[in-house]
Amino acid sequence: MDPKIFKQQLLDQLYAPYKKCIECPLGGLGRKNVVFGEGNPDASLMFIGEAPGQEEDEQGRPFVGRSGRLLTQTLTSLGINRPDVFITNIVKCRPPNNRKPFPEEMAACKKLLLIHQIKIIRPRVICTLGAAAVEGLFERMVKITHIRGTILEYLESHVVPAYHPAYVLRNPAVFDIFKKDIQKAYFLSLKNQ
């Protein structure tokens, strides 16, 4: 069987019990959709952000608002097709008022879904978007300005932290750094293919 089809079936089985998830407080705080993620289930490059925003919650898709448009434009400018990568978030439900997810919310979603997504997809490289994504993955506080662009390890994947696109929209001067970090993650994902 085609690995892409097989991995998508595994992801579908993983998601099925959580379509109306209430395993953490976010499940009962007014979200419309659980935003599992989208893209190539056999991707060598996976992006993990913080949490769905309003547009993501409404559409049930990750990174489709202003930040998502910047991410997609950046990928395109680097010759990366969005459908060829996998994009998700640490938490799959929108926090109220787009607040940062609490550690217990990140831990619950990581245990129930994110770790399994990573184990199914088995990306060579994970590019985390923003400090919360790194904190949720590694369960420790970080300063994204200090850690961005470095290469870390998680499970069997390299991890390249990058700024969150929302931060780049507020601070356009860091766009070139953001683009460079995504390019670094992409090139690393192509090694030994």
C-alpha positions in Angstrom: 0.0 0.0 0.0 1.1 3.6 -0.8 2.7 5.0 2.4 0.8 8.3 1.9 -2.6 6.5 1.8 -1.7 4.2 4.8 -0.5 7.2 6.9 -3.7 9.1 6.1 -5.8 6.2 7.2 -3.8 6.1 10.5 -4.4 9.8 11.0 -8.1 9.5 10.2 -8.3 6.7 12.8 -6.4 8.9 15.3 -8.7 11.8 14.8 -12.1 9.9 14.9 -12.5 9.8 18.7 -11.5 13.4 19.1 -13.9 15.3 16.7 -15.8 16.6 19.7 -12.9 16.4 22.2 -13.4 17.6 25.7 -10.2 16.1 27.2 -8.9 19.6 28.2 -10.7 22.8 29.2 -10.4 24.2 25.6 -13.0 21.6 24.5 -15.7 23.4 26.5 -14.8 27.0 25.9 -16.7 27.7 22.7 -14.6 26.3 19.8 -16.4 25.4 16.6 -14.0 22.9 15.1 -11.1 20.7 16.3 -8.3 21.7 13.9 -6.3 18.5 13.5 -4.0 19.7 10.8 -3.6 19.2 7.1 -1.1 18.4 4.3 0.9 15.5 3.2 0.7 12.6 5.7 4.1 11.4 4.4 5.7 14.8 4.6 9.4 15.2 5.3 8.7 18.7 6.7 6.1 19.4 9.4 5.1 22.8 10.8 3.7 23.1 14.3 2.2 26.3 15.5 0.6 27.4 18.8 -3.2 27.1 18.4 -6.0 27.8 15.9 -7.2 31.4 15.6 -10.7 32.6 14.7 -10.5 31.8 11.0 -8.9 28.4 11.6 -11.6 27.6 14.1 -14.4 28.6 11.6 -12.8 26.7 8.7 -11.4 23.7 10.6 -8.0 24.2 8.9 -4.7 25.4 10.3 -3.0 28.7 9.3 -5.6 30.1 7.0 -5.8 33.6 8.5 -3.4 36.5 8.1 -0.5 34.5 9.7 -1.4 31.5 7.4 -1.3 33.6 4.3 2.2 34.9 5.3 3.3 31.3 5.9 1.9 30.1 2.6 3.5 33.1 0.7 6.8 32.4 2.4 6.7 28.7 1.5 5.8 29.5 -2.1 8.6 32.0 -2.4 11.0 29.2 -1.4 9.5 26.8 -3.9 7.7 24.8 -1.3 4.1 23.7 -2.1 1.9 23.9 1.0 0.2 20.6 0.2 3.6 18.9 0.3 4.2 19.7 4.0 2.1 18.9 7.0 0.8 21.8 9.2 -0.7 21.6 12.6 -0.6 23.2 16.1 0.3 22.2 19.6 -3.4 22.5 20.6 -6.2 21.7 18.2 -8.9 24.0 19.7 -9.0 27.8 19.7 -8.2 29.3 23.1 -10.6 32.1 24.1 -9.6 35.5 22.7 -6.6 33.8 21.0 -4.7 33.6 24.3 -1.6 31.5 24.6 -2.6 27.9 25.6 -2.0 26.9 29.2 0.6 24.3 29.9 -2.0 21.7 30.9 -3.9 22.3 27.6 -0.7 21.8 25.6 0.2 18.7 27.6 -3.2 17.1 27.1 -3.3 17.7 23.3 0.3 16.7 22.9 -0.3 13.4 24.6 -3.6 12.6 22.9 -2.8 13.8 19.4 0.4 15.6 18.6 2.9 12.8 19.5 0.8 10.3 17.6 0.7 12.7 14.5 4.5 12.9 14.6 4.9 9.2 15.0 2.6 8.5 12.1 4.0 11.2 9.7 7.6 10.6 10.8 8.9 14.0 9.4 12.7 14.4 9.0 12.2 18.0 10.2 9.7 19.8 12.4 9.7 23.6 12.1 8.0 25.1 15.2 6.4 28.4 14.7 6.7 30.6 17.8 7.8 30.1 21.4 4.6 28.4 22.5 5.1 25.6 19.9 8.6 24.9 21.3 7.4 25.2 24.9 4.6 22.8 24.2 6.8 20.3 22.4 9.7 20.3 24.9 7.7 21.3 28.0 10.0 24.1 29.1 10.1 27.8 28.8 12.1 29.3 26.0 13.0 32.7 24.5 12.3 32.4 20.7 14.8 35.1 20.0 17.6 32.9 21.5 16.5 29.5 20.2 15.3 30.3 16.7 17.3 28.8 13.9 19.0 26.2 16.1 18.7 22.5 15.4 17.1 20.5 18.2 16.0 16.8 18.3 12.5 15.5 19.2 11.7 11.8 18.8 13.4 10.9 15.5 13.1 14.4 14.0 15.3 17.5 13.8 13.5 20.6 15.1 14.1 24.1 13.7 12.4 26.8 15.8 11.2 29.9 13.9 9.3 33.0 14.7 5.5 32.7 14.5 4.1 34.4 11.4 1.9 36.7 13.6 5.1 38.0 15.3 6.5 38.6 11.8 3.4 40.6 10.8 3.9 42.8 13.9 7.6 43.0 13.3 8.3 43.1 9.6 12.1 43.7 10.2 12.4 40.0 11.2 10.9 38.6 8.0 14.2 37.7 6.4 15.2 35.8 9.5 11.8 34.0 9.5 12.3 33.1 5.8 15.9 32.0 6.4 14.8 29.6 9.3 12.0 28.1 7.2 14.5 27.6 4.3 17.0 26.0 6.7 14.2 23.6 7.9 13.3 22.8 4.3 16.9 22.1 3.1 17.4 19.9 6.2 14.3 18.0 5.3 15.7 17.3 1.8 18.9 15.7 3.1 19.4 12.0 2.6 16.1 11.6 0.7 
